[in-house]
Amino acid sequence: MIRTVDLVKSFGENEVLKGINTEFYAGKPNLIIGLSGAGKTVLLKLLIGLFEPTSGSVFYGDTDIFDLNAKQLRAIRMNVGMLFQGNALFDSMTVGENIRFPMDMFTRKTAKEKLMRVDECLEMVNLDGVNDRFPSEVSGGMQKRVGIARALVLEPDYFFCDEPNSGLDPQTSILVDELICDLTNTHNITTVINTHDMNSVMGIGDNILLLKNGQVSWRGDKSQVLESDNETLEDFIFASPFLRRLREDALKLRHLDD
Ligand SMILES: Nc1ncnc2c1ncn2[C@@H]1O[C@H](COP(=O)(O)OP(=O)(O)OP(=O)(O)O)[C@@H](O)[C@H]1O
């Protein structure tokens, strides 16, 4: 589990995060949502230790990562997988080499062990047999899955995903969400996902944190979204007139059933 306590981050006069107290659980996907500029990326960077807070703490279990020295922080980082928005795959490396890269950097595994682990990871994301293709030779959805395989190759306990659905069609987005969710459950990973995607919220929103102007505006799960009277949440999820009508109809039906 990851926990933040009174987390504040300012850039000069601009106080971007204004005291965030929240928890991200193991074994379920934890979503950070909010309008552009709400502070989602800044929060994600603090959680990974890429930014220092102005004040407050980030606990991994019982450890405040900002109390650690550089060596201890590196050890924590080895236990973190990251899926970047643009995948950040190396174009000049094959899919297999991309997935092997963290093992080359951080482990003493033999070449044979690395090959076996690459195959295992490709199987885990349902991409068996594409080892020798280059990222440019596979689809956007497949690239995303390669990114997931690479992020999880060292079997981390923590997994951060920045906009995992950006650039994907709705159906592929749902498949990617389900894959992230399955792996999170199966391996009991603490997964934190920064997203704009309303389908993700309603599909895999087991623990949702809504940020507004650097503060927690709402917390809950997907089953509570429909009934919530938080205006920021309504504006975010049911952004179009069509979706607002759908919401009203769904609420009427629910109340008829009661
Ligand atoms: N390195 C930085 N230096 C100064 N200000 C920054 C820095 N990074 C972010 N900010 C400011 O923090 C605020 C929140 O930015 P952030 O990127 O976290 O928003 P966001 O919710 O992730 O938005 P989006 O959904 O558009 O990515 C913005 O006002 C931004 O200008």
PDBQT file of the ligand as one rigid body, heavy atoms in Angstrom, charges set to zero:
ROOT
HETATM    1  N1  LIG A 301       8.046  21.255 -13.270  1.00  0.00    +0.000 N 
HETATM    2  C1  LIG A 301       7.092  22.169 -13.064  1.00  0.00    +0.000 A 
HETATM    3  N2  LIG A 301       7.416  23.449 -12.789  1.00  0.00    +0.000 NA
HETATM    4  C2  LIG A 301       6.473  24.381 -12.559  1.00  0.00    +0.000 A 
HETATM    5  N3  LIG A 301       5.141  24.121 -12.585  1.00  0.00    +0.000 NA
HETATM    6  C3  LIG A 301       4.755  22.864 -12.856  1.00  0.00    +0.000 A 
HETATM    7  C4  LIG A 301       5.696  21.825 -13.098  1.00  0.00    +0.000 A 
HETATM    8  N4  LIG A 301       5.016  20.668 -13.336  1.00  0.00    +0.000 NA
HETATM    9  C5  LIG A 301       3.704  20.992 -13.239  1.00  0.00    +0.000 A 
HETATM   10  N5  LIG A 301       3.550  22.294 -12.950  1.00  0.00    +0.000 N 
HETATM   11  C6  LIG A 301       2.262  22.976 -12.768  1.00  0.00    +0.000 C 
HETATM   12  O1  LIG A 301       1.436  22.182 -11.954  1.00  0.00    +0.000 OA
HETATM   13  C7  LIG A 301       0.070  22.299 -12.337  1.00  0.00    +0.000 C 
HETATM   14  C8  LIG A 301      -0.561  20.917 -12.463  1.00  0.00    +0.000 C 
HETATM   15  O2  LIG A 301       0.056  20.247 -13.536  1.00  0.00    +0.000 OA
HETATM   16  P1  LIG A 301      -0.161  18.695 -13.823  1.00  0.00    +0.000 P 
HETATM   17  O3  LIG A 301       0.715  18.381 -15.001  1.00  0.00    +0.000 OA
HETATM   18  O4  LIG A 301       0.049  17.906 -12.603  1.00  0.00    +0.000 OA
HETATM   19  O5  LIG A 301      -1.689  18.651 -14.256  1.00  0.00    +0.000 OA
HETATM   20  P2  LIG A 301      -2.507  17.377 -14.744  1.00  0.00    +0.000 P 
HETATM   21  O6  LIG A 301      -3.677  17.256 -13.840  1.00  0.00    +0.000 OA
HETATM   22  O7  LIG A 301      -1.615  16.186 -14.866  1.00  0.00    +0.000 OA
HETATM   23  O8  LIG A 301      -2.978  17.873 -16.185  1.00  0.00    +0.000 OA
HETATM   24  P3  LIG A 301      -3.099  17.035 -17.565  1.00  0.00    +0.000 P 
HETATM   25  O9  LIG A 301      -4.297  16.167 -17.411  1.00  0.00    +0.000 OA
HETATM   26  O10 LIG A 301      -3.290  18.119 -18.578  1.00  0.00    +0.000 OA
HETATM   27  O11 LIG A 301      -1.812  16.274 -17.771  1.00  0.00    +0.000 OA
HETATM   28  C9  LIG A 301       0.068  23.131 -13.628  1.00  0.00    +0.000 C 
HETATM   29  O12 LIG A 301      -0.322  24.435 -13.285  1.00  0.00    +0.000 OA
HETATM   30  C10 LIG A 301       1.497  23.106 -14.074  1.00  0.00    +0.000 C 
HETATM   31  O13 LIG A 301       1.845  24.269 -14.756  1.00  0.00    +0.000 OA
ENDROOT
TORSDOF 0
